[in-house]
């Protein structure tokens, strides 16, 4: 219940920042998965019986959600203040 109240009391600026962080996090999670795939192929030398590392939407968006939460918790407040100062 506390999470829902927190979301309800966010300003429009905070909501836009979270959406922006999420889109940035999707790109970051895609690069992470590509890097893991490259690392996996390098370790297994593209062996005939090694499994493939695929990019699934659940894994991509789940990792993006984690990255977005970490970004907002670490720099969200300073970005919000910076945008509010620019808008005035």
TORPA-4810 file (N, C-alpha, C, O; in nm, 3 decimals):
<nodes>
NODE_1_0.081_-0.119_0.000_0.000_0.000_0.000_0.086_0.126_0.000_0.047_0.227_-0.059_X
NODE_2_0.200_0.121_0.065_0.286_0.239_0.070_0.341_0.272_-0.068_0.357_0.390_-0.101_X
NODE_3_0.372_0.169_-0.149_0.423_0.193_-0.284_0.320_0.263_-0.370_0.354_0.353_-0.447_X
NODE_4_0.193_0.223_-0.358_0.086_0.286_-0.435_0.068_0.432_-0.395_0.046_0.518_-0.480_X
NODE_5_0.076_0.459_-0.264_0.066_0.598_-0.219_0.183_0.682_-0.269_0.166_0.798_-0.305_X
NODE_6_0.301_0.621_-0.272_0.419_0.692_-0.322_0.401_0.727_-0.468_0.430_0.839_-0.509_X
NODE_7_0.352_0.631_-0.548_0.330_0.658_-0.690_0.222_0.764_-0.711_0.234_0.846_-0.802_X
NODE_8_0.119_0.762_-0.630_0.011_0.858_-0.643_0.058_1.001_-0.613_0.008_1.096_-0.673_X
NODE_9_0.151_1.015_-0.523_0.196_1.148_-0.484_0.315_1.199_-0.564_0.370_1.305_-0.531_X
NODE_10_0.356_1.128_-0.667_0.463_1.178_-0.753_0.412_1.291_-0.840_0.296_1.292_-0.882_X
NODE_11_0.500_1.386_-0.866_0.461_1.496_-0.956_0.475_1.448_-1.100_0.531_1.342_-1.127_X
NODE_12_0.425_1.528_-1.192_0.434_1.494_-1.334_0.580_1.489_-1.380_0.617_1.407_-1.464_X
NODE_13_0.661_1.578_-1.324_0.803_1.579_-1.358_0.870_1.449_-1.315_0.948_1.391_-1.390_X
NODE_14_0.840_1.404_-1.195_0.896_1.278_-1.147_0.851_1.160_-1.233_0.931_1.071_-1.262_X
NODE_15_0.727_1.159_-1.274_0.678_1.051_-1.359_0.748_1.049_-1.494_0.781_0.942_-1.545_X
NODE_16_0.770_1.167_-1.552_0.842_1.174_-1.679_0.988_1.130_-1.663_1.043_1.066_-1.753_X
NODE_17_1.048_1.164_-1.553_1.186_1.123_-1.528_1.194_0.971_-1.513_1.287_0.909_-1.565_X
NODE_18_1.099_0.911_-1.444_1.098_0.766_-1.430_1.077_0.698_-1.564_1.142_0.597_-1.592_X
NODE_19_0.990_0.751_-1.648_0.969_0.695_-1.782_1.096_0.709_-1.866_1.134_0.616_-1.937_X
NODE_20_1.161_0.825_-1.857_1.287_0.843_-1.929_1.396_0.748_-1.882_1.470_0.692_-1.963_X
NODE_21_1.406_0.731_-1.751_1.502_0.635_-1.697_1.471_0.494_-1.744_1.562_0.416_-1.771_X
NODE_22_1.342_0.460_-1.755_1.305_0.326_-1.799_1.346_0.303_-1.944_1.397_0.196_-1.977_X
NODE_23_1.323_0.401_-2.031_1.365_0.385_-2.171_1.516_0.376_-2.183_1.567_0.297_-2.262_X
NODE_24_1.588_0.455_-2.105_1.733_0.446_-2.103_1.777_0.310_-2.049_1.875_0.253_-2.097_X
NODE_25_1.706_0.260_-1.951_1.740_0.131_-1.890_1.714_0.015_-1.985_1.782_-0.087_-1.977_X
NODE_26_1.615_0.028_-2.074_1.593_-0.077_-2.174_1.715_-0.090_-2.264_1.760_-0.201_-2.292_X
NODE_27_1.770_0.023_-2.308_1.891_0.018_-2.390_2.008_-0.038_-2.311_2.088_-0.116_-2.364_X
NODE_28_2.019_0.000_-2.185_2.127_-0.049_-2.100_2.114_-0.200_-2.075_2.214_-0.271_-2.075_X
NODE_29_1.993_-0.248_-2.054_1.974_-0.392_-2.033_2.000_-0.470_-2.161_2.051_-0.582_-2.155_X
NODE_30_1.965_-0.413_-2.276_1.996_-0.478_-2.404_2.147_-0.492_-2.421_2.195_-0.598_-2.461_X
NODE_31_2.222_-0.386_-2.389_2.368_-0.395_-2.398_2.425_-0.495_-2.299_2.523_-0.564_-2.330_X
NODE_32_2.365_-0.506_-2.182_2.410_-0.604_-2.083_2.389_-0.745_-2.135_2.478_-0.830_-2.121_X
NODE_33_2.273_-0.772_-2.193_2.245_-0.906_-2.243_2.335_-0.939_-2.362_2.382_-1.053_-2.374_X
NODE_34_2.360_-0.844_-2.449_2.451_-0.866_-2.561_2.592_-0.896_-2.509_2.661_-0.983_-2.562_X
NODE_35_2.635_-0.824_-2.406_2.767_-0.849_-2.348_2.774_-0.987_-2.285_2.875_-1.057_-2.299_X
NODE_36_2.668_-1.028_-2.215_2.664_-1.162_-2.157_2.665_-1.270_-2.265_2.729_-1.374_-2.249_X
NODE_37_2.596_-1.245_-2.375_2.597_-1.340_-2.486_2.737_-1.352_-2.546_2.783_-1.463_-2.573_X
NODE_38_2.803_-1.240_-2.566_2.940_-1.241_-2.620_3.034_-1.315_-2.526_3.117_-1.395_-2.570_X
NODE_39_3.022_-1.288_-2.396_3.106_-1.354_-2.296_3.080_-1.504_-2.294_3.174_-1.584_-2.285_X
NODE_40_2.953_-1.544_-2.302_2.917_-1.685_-2.303_2.975_-1.757_-2.425_3.031_-1.866_-2.414_X
NODE_41_2.961_-1.694_-2.543_3.017_-1.754_-2.665_3.169_-1.761_-2.660_3.228_-1.855_-2.714_X
NODE_42_3.231_-1.666_-2.598_3.377_-1.666_-2.589_3.426_-1.779_-2.497_3.527_-1.843_-2.524_X
NODE_43_3.354_-1.802_-2.388_3.392_-1.908_-2.295_3.373_-2.046_-2.358_3.459_-2.132_-2.347_X
NODE_44_3.260_-2.066_-2.424_3.227_-2.197_-2.479_3.279_-2.216_-2.622_3.261_-2.323_-2.679_X
NODE_45_3.339_-2.118_-2.679_3.399_-2.124_-2.814_3.299_-2.175_-2.917_3.334_-2.250_-3.008_X
NODE_46_3.176_-2.132_-2.902_3.068_-2.171_-2.993_3.063_-2.321_-3.011_3.056_-2.372_-3.122_X
NODE_47_3.067_-2.391_-2.900_3.062_-2.537_-2.901_2.929_-2.585_-2.959_2.828_-2.514_-2.953_X
NODE_48_2.931_-2.703_-3.015_2.813_-2.756_-3.083_2.697_-2.779_-2.987_2.581_-2.758_-3.025_X
NODE_49_2.724_-2.822_-2.865_2.618_-2.857_-2.772_2.594_-2.752_-2.663_2.519_-2.778_-2.569_X
NODE_50_2.655_-2.636_-2.673_2.629_-2.533_-2.573_2.497_-2.464_-2.606_2.460_-2.451_-2.723_X
NODE_51_2.427_-2.420_-2.503_2.297_-2.357_-2.523_2.314_-2.212_-2.566_2.416_-2.149_-2.539_X
NODE_52_2.213_-2.160_-2.632_2.215_-2.022_-2.679_2.162_-1.930_-2.570_2.073_-1.967_-2.494_X
NODE_53_2.216_-1.810_-2.564_2.165_-1.707_-2.475_2.076_-1.617_-2.560_2.123_-1.551_-2.653_X
NODE_54_1.948_-1.617_-2.527_1.852_-1.540_-2.606_1.805_-1.418_-2.528_1.811_-1.414_-2.405_X
NODE_55_1.759_-1.319_-2.602_1.702_-1.199_-2.541_1.550_-1.217_-2.540_1.485_-1.208_-2.644_X
NODE_56_1.496_-1.241_-2.423_1.351_-1.255_-2.410_1.294_-1.125_-2.353_1.363_-1.056_-2.278_X
NODE_57_1.172_-1.092_-2.388_1.113_-0.966_-2.339_1.105_-0.959_-2.187_1.125_-0.852_-2.129_X
NODE_58_1.077_-1.071_-2.121_1.066_-1.069_-1.975_1.200_-1.037_-1.913_1.208_-0.956_-1.820_X
NODE_59_1.306_-1.099_-1.963_1.440_-1.073_-1.909_1.484_-0.930_-1.941_1.543_-0.863_-1.857_X
NODE_60_1.455_-0.884_-2.062_1.494_-0.749_-2.103_1.424_-0.644_-2.018_1.488_-0.553_-1.967_X
NODE_61_1.292_-0.656_-2.002_1.217_-0.556_-1.925_1.239_-0.570_-1.775_1.236_-0.471_-1.703_X
NODE_62_1.261_-0.692_-1.728_1.290_-0.711_-1.586_1.422_-0.648_-1.546_1.432_-0.582_-1.443_X
NODE_63_1.523_-0.668_-1.629_1.652_-0.606_-1.604_1.643_-0.454_-1.617_1.708_-0.381_-1.543_X
NODE_64_1.563_-0.407_-1.713_1.543_-0.262_-1.730_1.472_-0.203_-1.608_1.504_-0.091_-1.567_X
NODE_65_1.379_-0.275_-1.551_1.309_-0.227_-1.432_1.406_-0.213_-1.315_1.398_-0.116_-1.239_X
NODE_66_1.495_-0.308_-1.300_1.595_-0.301_-1.193_1.688_-0.182_-1.216_1.717_-0.107_-1.123_X
NODE_67_1.735_-0.166_-1.340_1.823_-0.053_-1.371_1.753_0.081_-1.348_1.813_0.173_-1.294_X
NODE_68_1.627_0.091_-1.390_1.553_0.217_-1.373_1.533_0.249_-1.225_1.545_0.365_-1.185_X
NODE_69_1.504_0.149_-1.146_1.488_0.171_-1.002_1.619_0.218_-0.939_1.620_0.309_-0.857_X
NODE_70_1.728_0.156_-0.978_1.858_0.197_-0.924_1.895_0.339_-0.968_1.947_0.417_-0.889_X
NODE_71_1.867_0.371_-1.093_1.896_0.506_-1.142_1.812_0.610_-1.068_1.864_0.714_-1.026_X
NODE_72_1.682_0.583_-1.052_1.597_0.681_-0.987_1.632_0.697_-0.840_1.629_0.808_-0.787_X
NODE_73_1.666_0.587_-0.775_1.701_0.595_-0.634_1.835_0.666_-0.614_1.856_0.731_-0.512_X
NODE_74_1.926_0.655_-0.710_2.057_0.716_-0.692_2.062_0.861_-0.739_2.118_0.946_-0.669_X
NODE_75_2.006_0.893_-0.856_2.019_1.030_-0.907_1.886_1.096_-0.940_1.886_1.206_-0.997_X
NODE_76_1.775_1.035_-0.906_1.644_1.090_-0.941_1.615_1.224_-0.878_1.560_1.313_-0.943_X
NODE_77_1.652_1.240_-0.752_1.623_1.365_-0.683_1.703_1.481_-0.741_1.649_1.591_-0.756_X
NODE_78_1.828_1.458_-0.773_1.910_1.565_-0.830_1.865_1.600_-0.971_1.870_1.717_-1.010_X
NODE_79_1.822_1.502_-1.048_1.772_1.529_-1.184_1.642_1.607_-1.176_1.619_1.698_-1.256_X
NODE_80_1.556_1.574_-1.082_1.430_1.646_-1.064_1.456_1.792_-1.028_1.395_1.883_-1.085_X
NODE_81_1.548_1.815_-0.935_1.582_1.954_-0.898_1.640_2.029_-1.016_1.609_2.146_-1.036_X
NODE_82_1.725_1.962_-1.095_1.788_2.026_-1.209_1.684_2.065_-1.314_1.690_2.175_-1.369_X
NODE_83_1.589_1.977_-1.341_1.485_2.008_-1.440_1.393_2.118_-1.391_1.353_2.205_-1.469_X
NODE_84_1.359_2.117_-1.262_1.275_2.224_-1.208_1.344_2.358_-1.211_1.279_2.460_-1.234_X
NODE_85_1.476_2.361_-1.189_1.551_2.486_-1.197_1.556_2.537_-1.341_1.550_2.658_-1.364_X
NODE_86_1.569_2.447_-1.439_1.572_2.488_-1.579_1.438_2.540_-1.626_1.432_2.628_-1.712_X
NODE_87_1.330_2.486_-1.573_1.197_2.526_-1.617_1.152_2.661_-1.561_1.057_2.720_-1.612_X
NODE_88_1.220_2.710_-1.458_1.179_2.838_-1.398_1.247_2.952_-1.461_1.223_3.067_-1.422_X
</nodes>
